[in-house]
Amino acid sequence: MKNCKLCRYSKVCNDLPMICILLPYIAIAVVVIAVSYLFITQELFPL
């Protein structure tokens, strides 16, 4: 996998091909966790 089309960071993908596959899922997980954290702290435990 010299050129990874799914990932813009070709240098990282060339060294670690699995990051190219997992990167979109990691990004989605980070967003979901951040939104969940904000919802829990703002809605369920208001100050």
Residue, then its C-alpha position, 0 to 999 in steps of 0.5 A: m500500500k504505497n498510496c492510500k486513497l482513503c487517507r490524506y496523510s499518505k506518510v502515516c498510511n504508508d507506515l501504518p496501513m491500518i490507520c487509514i482504515l480505522l481513521p474514519y471510525i475513530a473520528i466518528a467515535v470521538v465526535v459521538i463521545a464529545v456530543s454525548y459528554l456535552f449532552i450528559t453534562q448540560e442536560l442531565f446535570p445542570l448547574 
